[in-house]
Amino acid sequence: MNGFRKYLAYFFFGRFLIATMTCLALMSSVHASFAQHAHPTSTQYQWPADPLVREKLDQWQDLKFGMIIHWGIYAEAGIIESWSICSEDWITRDSTSDYGDYKKWYWGLSNRFNPIKFDPDQWARAAKAAGMRYMVFTTKHHDGFNMFDTRESDFKITNGPFGTHPKSNVAFHVFDAFRRQGMMIGAYYSKPDWHNEHYWWPLYATPDRNNNYDIRKNPWRWHQFKQFTFNQISELMSDYGRVDILWLDGGWVRPLETVNDEVRSWGARIPEWSQDIDLPKIAGMARAKQPGVLIVDRTVHGMYENYLTPEQNIPKDKLDHPWESCMTLGNAWSHVPHENFKSATRVIHILTEIVAKGGSLLLGVGPDPKGLLSEIQIERLAEIGLWLKANGQAIYSTRPLPVYRDGNTFFTRGKDGSAFAIVLLDEGTTIPSEVSWKFNVPAKNATVKLLMNGKSLKWKREGDAVKVLIPADVQQLKKYPALAFSFTPEGK
């Protein structure tokens, strides 16, 4: 009998080891593929009619810089969020692995995920130090694991080993921590739910990201899923304090009539039936509970996509409607071991270009399985914040100018009519003795100030360009990402 027990122990350990090795092998290949499958963006925009939404949208456009946090059971394994359990040909697995075993292993991470050092105040302080002014937290990703104490599912953070922790209702404490830092609060919510039997029906295989049964033949089952979605969003709008943004992901869950050539270009299968969850009903409920809440139904253009969300890229040109690039600090949205993070200079350059083109930057970070941001994440965010503390006047509450760029110089305008020029400096280069730009030039006898120290600088006009002289003490600074200048523009 003892020998048989030992055999069983070795057998199950072996299966666990195979699943773990498969997961690690999958991690790098999925991340490499996912870069080519980033969520696209709409090319159409409809301004909201609700005056409270318009007011909130204008306030949001002043903020410019936010944090999006992906955190769930995938952090326990250090792998891509959710997608490894989706069967699509861009997701590669070890050819000897068993898909059913892999899904069981993945779902089982919920029994191991126990972030006993969870510290939302650490996250919020890091965001504040970075100069961020709003946040978006993943209350539930596509895998269906809920990071809040929903009454609609047992697949949730409060139903596992972390359930007895005083902060087990994670989303509540995350929102509360960021709210205390004066930030707008955004709730990320995945419309698809791969753990819900009314979306991925266990009767059938799960061939891709879409629901796996014909809704036309099973309307009752889809109605159950619609009600589940409505109820969960109602919980988030009712029980978690002030929420400013409802950030809806999974744009393939949409009315069939909204599928256009833009959607077909994604390459994913499009079912013959409508995955309509009745967003007008959801939006009406959400705005009754949270007046003016922004709804971001990603890629489903219309009245419920209050701003557009290009992912991991910056539009080529300035956009005249509200938008936000969501991009990662590292290469991945969620925690992975040995991540390579962007330098502070790189993020500042990205932020500058986005703001000059009329957008905002939502920067992604992933806490580790213990519930903490790493020292290097905190350090990078603090470096970004130091620059923004000195130069934020050229970023916050600005709007784009008709000509937003001249080479490595980007321009913004303040609401009082002032203009700003931000000259990007390559990493490792010294600060030059002079800088120049064309197009947006100071008015005659205007004062040009260097924002980092508030000092007025000598400048002169040379044809259609302006040349600004940089003081010697500023030239001695090391590793400065960009020089920002304020001035009254010509014609003002």
N, C-alpha and C positions, 0 to 999 in steps of 0.2 A: 504493500500500500504506500509506504514511504517513497519507494522508487517511482510509483505511478504519479504521486504528487510532484516529485521532482521533475518528472517528464513534462507534466502539465505546466509547471513553472517555466521550464526552458522553452516550451512550445509558445506560450503566450508572450514571453519576453522576446522571443525571436520575431513574432508577428509585430510587436511594438517597435522593435528595432528596424524592421523592414519599412514600416510606415514612416518612421522618423527619417530614415535615410532617403526615402522617396520624397518626403517633404522638403528636405534640405536641397536635394537635387533639383526639385521643382522651383525652389525659391528664386534662383538666379535666372532661370530660363523664363519664368513668368514675368519677372520684372523687366527683362530685356524686351519681351514681346509687348508688354503693356504700354511701353513708351510709344508704340505704333498704334495703340488702340485707346488713346486718351479720349475722354468724352468730348465730342465736337461742340460747336456753338451754333446758335441760330443766326441767320442772316437777316431776320426780320425783327421789328420791335413795335410794340403797341404801348403807348403811354397810358398809365392807369387813369381812370376817371375819378375815383374816390379822392376827395381833397385831403383826407387824413393820410392816405397812402402816398399821395404826391408830396405832402409835407414831410413824412418819414423818409421818403426817397431822397429828398433834398438834404435832409440831415445826414443820411447815410453817405451821400456823395461827398460830404465834407470830411469824412473820417479817413479815407484813402488807404488805410493799412490795417489788416486784421489777421487773426490766427485761426486756422482750421485744424481741428484735432481729430485724428483717426485713432480710435482705441477700442479694442474688443478682444475676443478670444484669440484672434490671429496674432496679437502681440505675444501671447504665451509661447507660440512656436517661432516667432520672429519671421513670419512670412507675409506675403501680400494679403491685403484685406479681402476676404470672401472669395475672390476669383478662382482660387485653386480648386474649388469644388464645382466649378462650372465646366461643362463639357463643350468646349469650342476648340477648333483646330489650331488656334493661336496659343492655346494653353498646352504645353507639352508635359508629359509625365514619363517616368521610367516605364519602358515597354513591358517590364515584368510585373508592374504594379496592378492591383485590382481596384477598380474605381469604387466598388461598393465598400471595400475595406477602408479605402482612403476617406470616404465620406464619414464612415463611422468613427474613424480616428479623429477627423476634424471636429465633428459634433462633440466628441468626448473631451475636447479641450475645455469645455465649459465646466467639467468636473475638476480641472486642475487650476483654472485661472483664479488666483487668490492674491490680488495686489495689495498686500497688507501695509505697504508704505504709501499708498495713494495720498497725494498731497495736492489738491486742486489750487490751494493758495500759492504753492510754488509755481504752478503753471501761470496763474494770473499775474503774479509778480514779474515773471519773466516776460510776459506779453507787455505789461505796463512799461518795463524797463526798455523794451524794444521800440517803444513809441506806438504800439498798436492801440487801436481805439474801438475795435469790435471783434467778436469771436463767433465761430461756428463749431458746434460739437456734435459728433456722430452719436445720436441717441440710438440708432439702429442702422447697421449696414446691410448689404444684400443677403448676407448669411442668416439674417433674422435674429441674431443674438442681441437682446435688448439691454442697453446700458442705463435703463431706468426701471422703476418698479411698476411695470405695466400690469394691469389686471387681465389682460387679454392673452397672455402666454406665460408658460412656466420656463421658457427658454430665456432666462434673464439673469443679470448679475446678482440679484437679490435671492436667487434660488440655488446658489452654489456655495462653495466654501467661503466666499466673501460675504454671504448673506447675513452673518451675525455682526459684521463690522458696523460701527455707528454711522459710517458714511457709505453704506452699501448702495443706497439710492444715488448712484454716481452722478447722473445728469443734474439732479437737484443741487448737489454740492458744487459741481463745476459751474453751473449758471450763477449760483450764489457768490462764489469766489470772484468771478469776473465782474459781476454786477457791482460788488464792493469796490472794484477798481475803476468804476465809472464807465464801463464799456457797454455797447449795444450787444444784445444776446441773440445768437442764431442757433436754431435747432435743425441740424441735419437729420433727414429722415428718408430712408430708402423706400420707394414705392414697391418694388419687387421684394418678396420675402421668401427665400429659398428653403426656409425651415417650416414654413406654414403649409399644412396639408391642403389648403384651399388654393395655393399658388402652384407648388410642386406636389401634385397628387401622388402619393406613394404607389398607387396602382400602376403607374406608368414610369418609364425611364425618364431621366432629366437630360434631354439632348443639348440644351443651350440655356441662355439667360431668360428666355420667355417662360410663361406658364406652360405646362406640359399636357394640357387637355383642351379640347375644342369647347370654348365657352358657349358657343351657340347650342351645343348638345347638352351642356351642363350648366344652365343659367343659375340654378340654386347654389352650386358650389362657388361660382364667381360672386354671387350676391353675398355669400358668407365672407369672402375675402374683402369685398368692398366695405362691409360693415366693420370688419376687423380693423381696416385701415382708418376708417372714420373714427372709430372708438379710440384707437391709439393716439391719433393726432389730437383728438378732443382732450385726452389726458394731458398731453404736453401743453396744450393751450390753457388748461384749467388749473393744474396742480404744481406748476414749476415757476411761478412768479412771472414777472414781465418778460415777454419774448418779443423781440423786434423783427426777427427774420425766420420764416419757415422755408428752409433750404431743401428742396425735394430732388432727390437723385433717382436715376434709373429711368431715363427718358423714353425707353422702349415701352414702358407702361403708359399708354396714351390712347385717346380715341383713334380709331382706324382712319377716320377722315382727316386727321392731322398729319398722317404719314405722307411725306412728299419726296421729291427726288433727293433733297438734302438728307433726309433720314435714310433713304435707300443706299446712299453712298457710304454709310457706315460699314456695310459688309455683313452685318448680322442678319439672321433670318427674320423675316417679318411674317407673323401669322396671318391667316386669312380672316381672323376674327378681331374684334375690338377689345383691347385691354383697358377699357374705360372705367376709372374708379370714381367718377362723378366729382371732379374737382370743384365745380361751382358750389356744390353742397358743402364740401369740406372748407372751401374758402369763406363761405358765408358764416359757417360755425366759427372758424378761426377768428374772423374779424369781429364777430359779436363778442367774443371773449377777450380778444386782443385788438382793440381798435387801431387801424392803420398798419397792422403787421404786414411787412413785405413778404410776398410769396414768390419764390424762385423755382418755378416748375421747369427745370433745366431742359432746354432744346424744344419745349412744347410752346412755340411762339404764340403770343396772344395776351389776354388780359391777366394771366396768372404767371407770366414770366416777367416780373417787375424789373429785373436787370439780367443781362446776359453774362454767361460764365465760361469764356474760353479756358481750356484746361491745359496746363503745362506749355503755354505759348502766349505770345503777345501779338495782337493784331498788327498787320503791316502798316495800317494808317490810323489816324485819329477817327474815333467814332463819336457821333453826335447824340448818342443816347446812353443811359447808364449801363455800365459793364464792370466786370471784375475778372481779372485773371487769377485763377487758383493754381498755385505752383508750390512745389515742395522745397523745403530747406535742404534736404538731401536728394536722393534719387527716388525714394519711396514715400508713400503717404503715411504708412504705419511703421512701427519699430521693426528694424532688421539689424542683425549684428554687423558691426564693422562698417557702418554707413559712412559714405563720403559726403560731407556737408559743403554747401556753397560758402564761399567767403562772405564776410560782411560787405565788402566792396561790391561783389557780384550782386548781392541782393539789393543794395542801394542803387546800383545802376539799373536793375530791373524795375524797381519801384519808381525811379525817376522817369524812365521811358513810359511806363504805364500811366502815370499821373499826367504827364505831358500830352498823352493821347486821350485823356479824358476818363481814365479808368481808375480802379482801385486794385490793390494787391492783397489777396488772401493767401497767406503763407502757411504751408502745411508742416506740422510737426507730429511725431508719434511718441508718446510716452512709453517707457519700457514695461515689462510684465509686473514689476513691483509697484508701478504707479507714479514714476518720477521721470522728469526730463533729465537728460544727461548733462554733465558739466559742460561739454563742448556745445551742446544746443544753447544752454543758458549763456555761455560766453559769446557765441555768435550773435544772439539776440541783443545782448547788452551792447556790443560794438555797434550794431545798427542803431540802437537807441541813442548812443552818444552823438552820432552824426545828426540824427533827427532833432535832438534837443537843441542843437546849435542852428540847424538849417531848416527846421520844420515849417517855418513861415512860407517857404517856397513850395511846400507839399500840401499841408492841410488847408482845407477850405478854399482850394484853388479850382480854377476851371481852365480848359485849354485855350490857347490862342490860335488864330487862323493858321499862322505858320508856327509849328510847334518844335521845329528842329533845324539846326544848322550843324551838320557833322556830329561832333561829340558834345554839342551844346543843346540842351532842351529848355523850352520856355513854358512858363505857366503864368496865370494872371490871378491877382487877388480880387475879391469882390468889391474892393474900394477903387479898382482901376489900376492899381500898381502892377508892375511886371517883374518877373523873376527869370534869371538865366542861371541854369545849372550846368556847369562845365564838368563832364566826367573825366576822371584821371585814371589812366591805366594802372593796374596793380604793379607795385614795384618801382614806379616812376617818381621822380622828384617834382615838386610843385614849380611850375615855370615862373619866370619873371614877369610875364605878361600873358594875357589871354585875349582872344578877339572872337567876334561873331558878327553875322550879318542879319538882316531882316528886322528883328525887333531891337531897335536902337534907342538909347535914351533921348529924351527931349533936350533941346538946347538949354544949357545951364542946369540940367538935372543933377542930382546927387546920386552917385552909384555907391552903394554900401555892400560890404562883404558881410554876409549874415553871420558867419562863425564868430566874429568879434564886434560887429556893429560899426566898424570904422568906415569912414568915407574914403574913397580911393580916387587917385588921379586917373583920368581917362581922356581920350580924344577921339574925334570922328575922323575917319579916313575913307572918303568916298561913301559907299553904302555899308561900311562896316564900322564897328567900334572897337577900340583897343583899350584894355584896362590893365593898369600896372599893378603888380602884386608886391606888397612890401617884403623886405628882406626877412623879417621875423616870421612871416607866414611861409616863405619859401623853405625855411629850415624844418618845418614839420614833416614827419615821416608817415607814410602809409595813409594819406588822406584820400578818401574815395572820390570826392567831388567838391568843387567850389561853387557856392551859391551867392548870387548877387541880386539886390533889389534896386529898382529905379522907376522913375516915371517915364513911360514910353512916349515916343514921338507921336504927336497928334492928340495927346490926352489933354 
